[in-house]
Amino acid sequence: MNGFPQPWKRPLTLSGVMALLLLLWFYPVVEFTVQTWLGNETYLHGALIPFISLWLIWRERAALKNISPRTSGLALGAFALCALSWELGKISNAMVIQQFSLVGMILCATWSQIGNVAFRQLLFPLLFLFLAVPFGESFIPPLMDFTADFATAAIRLTGIPVYREGNFLTLPTGNWSVVEACSGLRYLIASLTLGVLFAHLAYRHWTRKLLFLLASLVVPVAANGVRAYLIILIGHLSGMKLAVGVDHLIYGWLFFGLVMFLLFWIGSFFRESPAQEDARPEFASVPDNRPRQPIEFMPIGILVFLALIPRWHVAHLERLSRSSGTPSSFALTVPPSWSWVTLESGHWTPHYTGERIKLEGAYASTQGLPPVTLFIAYYRQQAQGSSLITSGNTLVIPQDHHWGKIHESAHPLSVSAQTAPLPFTETLIRSEGQRRIVWSCHWVDRHWVSSPYAVKAWEAWSVLKGQGDGAAIVVFSTPIRADDTLQAQRNLQSFSQAMIPEIQRALEHLNPPHPL
């Protein structure tokens, strides 16, 4: 057969037209996705995913011969859920949710035109489109921690003394740090994409598919730890003459290429040829000799209606948010026994951008203790590039070679006996000449929350209530002198207890409640 069976040309054409219309209707999501593909080498493969998916659908054309295309009402319900998911992603400014939701809407639009049986037959080629979504940045910190753990343990087993503080490693020959590029996310994403495709093409039984997918996830993570260890070992044995410049990256990619070659070479030994397939297809289909149905416009009309509703509702909520105005500044009253002092030159500051209002200052107590710095970044009418919760907004960015995180843990902050402790996070950071203790927490919709996912959820709920998306990050920090962490904690406790009621009053003034 040279092409698709005749009954399939119309539903597949309609599916393609609806997919194109969805891409145009949600163009901002498409634009951001393409920019991410072209601007980040980790996700460059995403541009190829739609073409691979189309090729996989083309491979199924013979299997579709005995399946008659039918419309599906179940797909309309799934489309509605995806549209609702897009709206929640939009009002909480979670781009990855919008991207997955858009892919889901495209799949459901196709499903509505080809029917349930055909959708099951084309399930993998359609689900493969989800790999075009750039995701995984939230895995960078744990991957960095694993790489540092693995490299440290391997170096010690080799007999080389190493001192680790956070992701900083100190050897007798020099210093190393595990940064974002060392996390191995690029290797993991590449391995996962190739592994999913290889497992589908090479295996027929789910056991082999799942085992190979598991190997595609575990092997690159472990290999990245070995890569980091070998790079440090080469640098150490060469007296820091090798593997400290561009050759560092070259060695890494050569090692990863070798590992991937071995993984797929070993996987090929267990390949199942067509002759080994079960005589019964995975999804049995029965020829349908019923007359071909005319184009049903009702499902198409419902899809159009479902795609329009979330955009209209989001526009309404955005108008409500804009009607409340955008504040430009706010001031805090210095609490008793504390006084404002000048910030030190070259002081540490959290890496937050795109805020509406930023307040930063230093305060000293009458007890002569080191000053406490206060940082507040307030966000409202958030959009891509001016959102509180993004991968780039953090206390210390992975690319910062001056400051780095040592440790992070929960630190419930008691303000008074009448209120519940606030869920602050305690972070220890360091530079070459200083160590600091940092307490941070988010404020949104009159709630103090620590989890970024909780921030997104409260932002969405606040917008749905018509209260806007006002939110802030509040950060206290102070230096640790003479390794006396307890003294620094007491200093922060004293200042935060005195300052938080004033901060909360100011933030509530910026985000007053108003009726719908």
C-alpha positions in Angstrom: 0.0 0.0 0.0 1.4 3.3 -1.0 -0.7 5.5 1.2 -3.5 5.6 3.7 -6.8 3.8 2.8 -9.3 6.1 1.2 -11.7 6.3 4.2 -8.9 7.7 6.3 -7.9 10.7 4.1 -10.8 12.9 5.3 -10.6 12.3 9.1 -6.8 12.6 9.0 -7.1 15.8 7.0 -9.6 17.2 9.5 -7.4 16.2 12.4 -4.5 18.1 10.8 -6.6 21.2 10.1 -7.8 21.2 13.8 -4.3 20.7 15.0 -3.1 23.7 12.9 -6.0 25.9 14.2 -5.1 25.0 17.8 -1.5 25.9 17.3 -2.6 29.3 15.9 -5.2 29.9 18.7 -2.6 29.1 21.4 0.2 30.7 19.5 2.0 32.2 22.6 2.6 28.7 23.9 3.9 27.5 20.5 6.2 30.6 20.2 7.7 30.0 23.7 8.2 26.3 22.9 10.0 27.0 19.7 12.2 29.6 21.3 13.1 27.1 24.0 14.0 24.5 21.4 16.3 26.9 19.5 17.7 28.6 22.6 18.5 25.6 24.8 20.6 22.7 23.4 19.0 20.3 26.0 15.7 20.6 24.1 16.8 21.0 20.6 15.5 17.5 19.7 12.0 18.8 20.4 11.8 20.3 16.9 12.2 16.8 15.4 9.5 15.1 17.6 6.4 16.1 15.5 8.1 14.8 12.3 9.0 11.5 14.0 5.4 11.2 15.3 4.1 11.7 11.7 6.5 9.1 10.5 5.3 6.7 13.2 1.7 7.3 12.1 2.6 6.6 8.5 4.0 3.3 9.5 0.6 2.3 10.9 -1.2 2.9 7.6 -1.5 -0.8 6.8 -3.0 -1.5 10.3 -5.6 1.1 9.7 -6.9 -0.7 6.6 -9.3 -2.8 8.6 -10.4 -0.1 11.0 -13.2 2.3 10.1 -12.8 5.9 11.3 -15.6 7.0 13.6 -16.2 10.1 15.7 -15.7 9.7 19.5 -17.7 11.5 22.2 -15.3 10.4 24.8 -12.6 12.4 23.2 -14.7 15.6 23.7 -14.7 15.1 27.4 -11.0 14.5 27.4 -10.6 17.7 25.3 -12.6 19.7 27.9 -10.2 18.5 30.7 -7.2 19.5 28.6 -8.7 22.9 28.0 -9.4 23.4 31.7 -5.8 22.3 32.4 -4.5 24.9 30.0 -6.6 27.6 31.8 -5.2 26.6 35.2 -1.7 26.7 33.7 -2.3 30.1 32.2 -3.7 31.8 35.3 -0.9 30.3 37.4 1.6 31.2 34.7 2.9 27.6 34.6 4.1 27.3 31.0 4.9 23.6 31.1 1.2 22.9 32.1 0.1 25.0 29.1 2.4 23.1 26.8 1.3 19.6 27.9 -2.3 20.8 27.8 -2.0 22.0 24.2 -0.5 18.7 23.1 -3.3 16.9 24.9 -5.9 19.1 23.0 -4.3 18.2 19.7 -4.4 14.5 20.6 -8.0 14.7 21.7 -9.0 16.6 18.5 -7.5 13.8 16.5 -9.1 11.2 18.7 -12.5 12.8 18.1 -12.2 12.3 14.4 -10.7 8.8 14.1 -12.6 6.9 16.9 -11.6 4.8 19.9 -10.3 1.8 18.0 -8.0 3.8 15.7 -6.9 6.0 18.6 -5.7 2.9 20.4 -3.8 1.8 17.3 -2.1 5.2 17.0 -1.7 5.7 20.7 2.1 5.6 20.8 2.7 7.9 17.8 0.3 10.4 19.3 1.7 10.1 22.9 5.2 10.5 21.5 4.3 14.2 20.9 4.5 14.9 24.6 8.3 14.5 24.4 8.3 17.7 22.3 7.5 19.7 25.5 10.6 21.1 27.2 10.5 19.8 30.7 12.8 18.5 33.4 14.5 21.7 34.8 13.1 20.9 38.3 15.3 17.7 38.2 18.5 19.8 38.0 19.1 20.3 41.7 18.7 16.6 42.7 20.8 15.5 39.7 23.5 17.9 40.8 23.4 16.5 44.3 23.6 12.9 43.1 26.5 13.8 40.8 28.4 15.4 43.8 27.6 12.4 46.0 28.8 9.9 43.5 31.9 11.8 42.6 32.9 12.4 46.2 32.4 8.7 47.1 34.3 7.5 44.1 37.2 9.9 44.8 37.5 8.7 48.4 37.4 5.1 47.2 40.3 5.9 44.9 42.3 7.0 48.0 42.3 10.7 47.2 41.4 13.0 50.1 38.4 15.3 49.3 36.5 17.9 51.3 33.0 18.5 50.3 30.8 21.5 51.2 27.5 21.5 49.3 28.5 21.0 45.7 32.0 22.4 46.2 34.8 19.8 46.2 38.3 20.5 47.4 41.2 18.3 46.5 44.9 18.7 47.3 45.4 19.8 43.7 42.5 22.2 43.3 38.9 23.1 43.7 35.9 21.8 41.8 32.2 22.6 41.8 29.2 20.8 40.4 27.2 23.4 38.4 24.1 23.1 36.2 26.0 21.8 33.2 27.2 19.0 35.4 23.7 17.8 36.3 23.4 15.4 33.4 19.9 16.6 32.5 20.9 16.9 28.8 22.1 13.3 28.8 19.0 12.1 30.6 16.6 13.9 28.2 18.4 12.6 25.2 18.6 9.1 26.5 14.9 9.1 27.5 13.8 10.2 24.0 15.9 7.7 22.1 15.0 5.0 24.6 11.3 5.5 24.2 11.6 5.4 20.4 13.9 2.4 20.4 11.8 0.4 22.8 8.7 0.9 20.6 10.5 -0.1 17.4 12.6 -2.9 18.8 10.3 -4.7 21.2 6.7 -6.1 21.2 6.3 -7.2 24.8 5.7 -4.7 27.5 8.2 -6.3 29.9 11.1 -5.7 27.5 9.9 -2.2 26.7 9.7 -1.2 30.4 13.1 -2.7 31.2 14.8 -0.8 28.4 13.0 2.4 29.4 14.2 1.9 33.0 17.8 1.4 31.7 17.4 4.5 29.6 16.7 6.5 32.8 19.2 4.8 35.2 22.2 4.5 32.9 22.7 8.2 31.9 22.3 9.3 35.6 24.9 6.7 36.7 27.1 7.5 33.7 27.1 11.2 34.5 28.4 10.4 38.0 31.2 8.3 36.5 31.9 11.1 34.0 32.2 13.7 36.8 34.5 11.4 38.7 36.7 10.7 35.7 37.0 14.4 34.9 38.1 15.2 38.4 40.5 12.3 38.4 42.1 13.4 35.1 42.4 17.0 36.5 43.9 15.8 39.7 46.4 13.4 38.1 47.5 16.0 35.5 48.0 18.7 38.2 45.0 20.6 36.9 46.3 20.8 33.4 43.8 18.6 31.7 39.9 18.5 31.8 39.7 22.0 33.2 38.8 23.9 30.0 36.9 23.1 26.8 38.3 19.6 26.8 36.1 19.1 29.9 33.0 19.2 27.7 34.7 17.2 24.9 35.6 14.3 27.3 32.0 14.4 28.7 30.3 14.1 25.3 32.7 11.4 24.1 32.0 9.4 27.2 28.3 9.8 27.0 28.3 8.8 23.3 30.2 5.6 24.2 27.8 4.8 27.0 24.7 5.4 24.7 26.3 3.2 22.0 26.8 0.4 24.5 23.3 0.7 25.9 21.6 0.4 22.5 24.1 -2.2 21.2 23.2 -4.4 24.2 19.5 -3.7 23.8 19.7 -4.8 20.1 20.5 -8.4 21.2 17.0 -8.7 22.7 15.3 -7.2 19.7 12.1 -8.9 18.6 11.7 -9.3 14.9 8.3 -9.3 13.2 8.5 -13.0 12.9 8.5 -13.3 16.7 5.4 -11.1 17.1 2.2 -12.7 18.3 -0.1 -13.8 15.5 -2.9 -11.8 17.2 -2.4 -8.0 17.0 -2.0 -6.1 20.2 -5.3 -4.3 19.5 -7.6 -6.5 17.5 -9.7 -4.8 14.9 -12.6 -6.0 12.9 -13.4 -4.8 9.4 -16.2 -2.3 9.4 -18.3 -2.5 6.2 -20.8 0.1 7.3 -21.2 3.0 4.8 -18.9 6.0 5.4 -20.5 8.7 7.5 -20.7 12.3 6.2 -18.7 15.0 8.0 -20.3 15.5 11.5 -20.0 19.2 12.3 -21.4 18.9 15.9 -18.1 17.4 17.3 -16.1 20.0 15.5 -18.3 22.8 16.8 -18.0 21.4 20.3 -14.2 21.4 20.0 -14.2 25.0 18.8 -16.5 26.0 21.6 -14.3 24.2 24.2 -11.2 25.9 22.8 -12.7 29.4 23.0 -14.1 29.2 26.5 -10.8 29.2 28.4 -9.3 32.0 26.4 -12.4 34.2 27.0 -12.4 33.4 30.7 -8.7 34.1 31.2 -9.2 37.4 29.4 -12.0 38.3 31.8 -9.8 37.4 34.8 -6.9 39.5 33.4 -9.3 42.5 33.1 -10.3 42.1 36.7 -6.6 42.0 37.8 -5.8 45.1 35.8 -8.7 47.0 37.1 -7.2 46.9 40.6 -4.2 48.9 39.5 -0.5 48.1 39.8 1.3 49.4 42.9 4.7 51.0 42.4 6.3 51.0 45.9 5.8 50.3 49.5 7.6 51.2 52.7 8.3 49.4 56.0 8.6 50.8 59.4 11.8 49.8 61.2 10.9 47.9 64.4 12.2 49.0 67.8 15.7 48.1 68.8 16.7 47.9 65.1 18.1 50.5 62.8 18.6 50.8 59.1 22.2 50.6 57.9 23.9 50.8 54.6 24.3 47.6 52.6 27.9 46.4 52.2 29.6 46.8 48.9 29.3 43.5 46.9 26.7 42.1 49.2 24.9 38.9 48.4 21.4 39.2 47.0 18.9 36.6 45.8 18.6 36.2 42.1 15.0 37.3 41.3 14.0 39.3 38.2 10.8 40.6 36.6 9.3 41.9 39.9 6.9 44.9 40.1 8.5 46.1 43.4 11.7 45.2 45.0 12.8 46.2 48.5 16.3 45.5 49.8 17.9 46.8 53.0 20.2 46.0 55.9 19.3 46.3 59.6 21.4 46.2 62.7 20.3 45.6 66.3 21.5 47.5 69.4 23.2 44.3 70.6 26.1 44.8 68.1 25.4 41.6 66.2 26.1 41.3 62.4 23.4 43.1 60.3 20.4 41.3 58.9 19.5 41.9 55.3 15.9 41.9 54.1 14.9 41.2 50.5 11.4 41.4 49.2 10.3 40.9 45.5 6.6 41.6 44.8 5.0 40.3 41.7 1.6 41.1 40.2 -0.1 40.7 36.7 2.5 38.0 36.2 3.5 36.9 32.7 6.3 34.9 31.1 9.5 36.6 32.1 7.9 38.5 35.0 6.7 35.6 37.2 7.7 34.7 40.8 8.1 31.0 40.3 10.5 30.3 37.4 13.7 28.2 37.0 15.7 31.4 37.0 14.3 32.9 40.2 16.2 31.3 43.1 18.4 32.2 46.0 21.6 31.2 44.1 21.6 30.3 40.4 23.6 27.2 39.4 25.8 29.4 37.1 27.0 31.5 40.0 30.6 30.6 40.6 31.0 33.0 43.5 28.1 31.8 45.8 26.8 28.3 46.2 24.3 26.4 48.3 25.7 24.1 51.1 22.5 22.9 52.7 18.8 23.5 52.7 16.1 22.4 55.2 12.7 23.4 56.6 12.7 25.9 59.4 9.3 26.7 60.8 9.4 30.3 62.0 7.5 31.1 65.1 6.3 34.8 65.1 4.0 34.7 68.1 2.3 32.2 70.4 -1.1 33.1 68.9 -0.2 32.1 65.3 1.0 28.9 63.7 4.7 28.8 62.7 5.4 30.1 59.2 6.9 27.5 56.7 10.3 29.2 56.1 13.2 27.4 54.5 16.7 27.6 55.9 19.5 27.7 53.4 23.3 27.8 54.1 25.3 29.5 51.3 29.0 30.2 51.0 31.5 32.1 49.0 35.3 32.1 49.2 35.2 34.6 52.1 31.9 34.3 53.8 29.2 31.9 54.9 25.6 33.1 55.3 22.4 31.7 56.7 19.2 32.5 54.7 15.6 32.2 55.7 13.0 32.4 52.8 9.3 32.0 52.3 6.6 33.0 49.7 3.6 35.1 50.4 0.5 34.6 48.2 -3.2 35.3 48.8 -2.5 36.0 52.5 -0.8 32.7 53.0 2.8 31.9 53.7 4.0 28.9 51.7 7.3 27.3 51.0 6.6 24.9 48.1 6.7 26.5 44.6 3.9 24.2 43.6 1.8 25.5 46.5 2.6 29.0 45.3 1.2 28.2 41.8 -1.9 26.6 43.3 -2.7 29.6 45.5 -2.0 32.0 42.7 -4.5 30.1 40.5 -7.1 30.1 43.2 -6.6 33.8 43.9 -7.0 34.7 40.3 -10.2 32.5 40.0 -11.6 34.4 42.9 -10.9 37.7 41.1 -8.3 38.8 43.6 -5.4 38.9 41.2 -2.1 37.1 41.3 -0.1 39.2 43.8 2.7 37.2 45.4 6.1 37.9 46.9 9.3 36.2 48.1 10.6 37.3 51.5 14.2 36.6 52.4 16.2 37.2 55.6 19.9 36.6 55.8 22.9 37.2 58.0 26.6 36.2 58.0 27.8 33.4 60.2 30.7 34.6 62.3 33.3 32.2 63.9 31.2 29.2 62.7 28.5 30.2 65.3 25.4 29.1 63.4 23.2 29.2 66.5 24.1 32.8 67.1 23.2 33.7 63.5 19.9 31.8 63.8 19.0 33.7 67.0 19.8 37.0 65.2 17.5 36.1 62.4 14.8 34.9 64.8 14.8 38.2 66.7 14.6 40.4 63.5 12.0 38.3 61.7 9.7 38.2 64.7 9.8 41.9 64.9 9.5 42.5 61.1 7.1 40.0 59.8 3.9 41.6 61.1 5.0 44.9 59.3 5.8 43.0 56.1 2.5 41.2 56.1 0.6 44.5 56.6 2.5 46.1 53.7 1.9 43.1 51.4 -1.8 43.0 52.2 -2.0 46.7 51.5 -0.6 46.0 48.0 -3.1 43.2 47.4 -6.4 44.3 49.0 -9.4 42.1 48.6 -12.2 43.3 46.3 -15.5 41.8 45.2 -16.0 40.1 41.8 
